[in-house]
């Protein structure tokens, strides 16, 4: 900063010099000083005269040469430099040049040959008085500097003016640059302080307890100025996602970290009041004053208008959502007041009450019956539990002494239960189903949809962004995830809290773009089947074949089959291409003293109403029967569905793992055949299974289906419909433990049974089916589920037969 200040002074002095040199004077002859007679220059070294060690004042007449051919004569001068500054007094110019370091700033000039005579007919001389104080350290460069200045100020005024003008211009430029730099540094300092030092009215950018560890720098810039991430056409979506996911999502992380954290001028005065601090679940997740939800004040209760909730815009709908934190015990009453006052008919909950043994949200509804929260009575009308979410219907009404009491209302809560404690859901299929259900069930007359997780920013923001971008995709055939997240972050801080959530948004949008909405009403299935048997324009395939091609294009993740591919476990696999994934493989207890004994070729499979409804297993090999029964025992499976014969086309498909009569032991497990009954297309065997080590027994029922031919598929769906119904009845009696399903490899027929069981259960409950997404979900959980096009077509045919068996839709209920 000192250097810039010095340059400013230097520039000011030179400007002053330039101003005083505007007026020219007629040439004058200056008398020679008596102390320095004029004489010819003596010979000396090329770099100039030698300087003496003494200091002296110089008052030297300088004779300017004329057009004469002989060399000019000058007065020889000795210069002694012994201080750090040089001061020049110019009587002719009538000003004093600024003081500056002699050895560092003045140009060092090596004397050259005498100049050519000036184009003037008269000699022009000017007297200069110099008072020089120079450093005692004598250097040749200092001497050069002195001679340069003597030469400069010995020149005629008319020739000095251009030189001084150039110096004035350069100095002025330096001054301007200096001023700009000072202003920039002051402005930068102001922004830095605003961004890095939060106070009670501004938010810090720390993460909340429900967030993944994530570095999110606070960026103080307008989201509209950065178009590095412009809207993305949907036909480029897959290509761009693959590009950005390369190198461990490097480009996605860069894009996420470029998001603005919060607007600089946003304040949180209401949230920061002492009376309201206890109402906030997290100290750094506070609603902005300009977008917070205002409650109707309660008379006599200060700051009773505050709740940690913010209005959030949708794609083209102002304040479509309210993003709220999960209610605390002390704010449940305020939460229901907000629901009532905002005329909300739909609540979206994207957290569980407890995760990782931590309370994420207070239960703000009764399990059954009714409960009163403040002056709002909440009654439970209906609860539907599904695999990915639960739907609760409440009737709410005002109670107590309330003026202008309004009639009771119906409020539906959609509680998404499949968000894992860490990260994001494995697949966006469940979230897309959930979101569609919310969209279709929210009444048009209703107020804002209330969305909350724990902090009301991460999962809440993810849900809102997916909703808005699906609307944009349909309207404009493009998506603008970066732009939309930037805009809603100006309404509530840290919306979409982690880069994993940010990537999940793109995955959900790609899933919808590639596969669309494949749900069907039962009444439209027949028309749909007619369409999919027609040729698809531009291809040689029909619609059904194109659907199955999409399913077979799902990448099998071989890198996620580590345990099944261990050398010790390879011999336990019947088909090497069908090995369970790590994330959902069935684990059995390790046998004491034996390594690698926790593996069995089986996978947990989700059903319609609950996770891990099925265990999809290969048919046991002779040396894996004990592992099979240990699995049955460990996971309390009471129903076994067998979809193959022991031998088909001369090849073993499954080892017989039950006794034909009496009992047989497999390690600690003893299996006794208690009863065998032949049905139309299957055999039912009741088995008593005893764990001799635990000295406990269980009844297990096996359903052995005989209607599947060795080649192809069954001729009709009646047998499959019957066995599915029998298994479901058994489950209701024995408890909803996993149903073990196996064929030979545990993929083709096994997948078909699981798909049909799931689809038919949904048809019965909702009157809706989605064969494509059901099979797609199965293939993401175990390789090659529903293995052939024939099996896929069979799923549609069985559903159609099931629907045709009923005269009207009411029979599904």
Secondary structure, DSSP 8 states (H G I E B T S, - for coil): -HHHHHHHHHHHHHHHHHHHTSS----B-----TTS---------TT-----SS---EEE------S-SS------------BSEEEEEETTTTEE---EETTTTS------S-----S-SS--B--EEEEE--BSS--HHHHHHHHHHHHHHTS-HHHHHHHHHHHHHHHHHHHHHHHHHHHHHHHHHHHHHHHH---TTS------TTS-S-------S-TTT--TT--EEGGGHHHHHHHHHHHHHHHHHHHHHTS--S-TT---HHHHSGGGGGG-SSTT--B-TTTEEE----TT-TTTTEEEEEEE--SSSTT-EEEE----GGGHHHHHHHHHHTT--EEEE-S-SEETTEE-S---S-SSSEEEETTEEEEEEEEEE-SSEEEEEEEEEE-SS-TT----EEEEEEEE----SSS--S-SHHHHHHHHHHHHHS-TT---EEEE-SSSSHHHHHHHHHHHHHHHHHHHSEE-HHHHHHHHHTTBTTSS-SHHHHHHHHHHHHHHHHH----EEGGGHHHHHHHHTSB-TTSSSBHHHHHHHHHHTS---GGG-TGGGSHHHHTT-SSTT----GGGEEE----TT-SS-SEEEEEEE--SSSTT-EEEE----GGGHHHHHHHHHHTT--EEEE-S-SEETTEE-----S-SSSEEEETTEEEEEEEEEE-SSEEEEEEEEEETTTTEEEEEEEEEE--S-SSS--SSSHHHHHHHHHHHHHHHHH-S--EEEE-SSSSHHHHHHHHHHHHHHHHHHHSEE-HHHHHHHHHHHSTTSS-SHHHHHHHHHHHHHHHHTSSSGGGG-
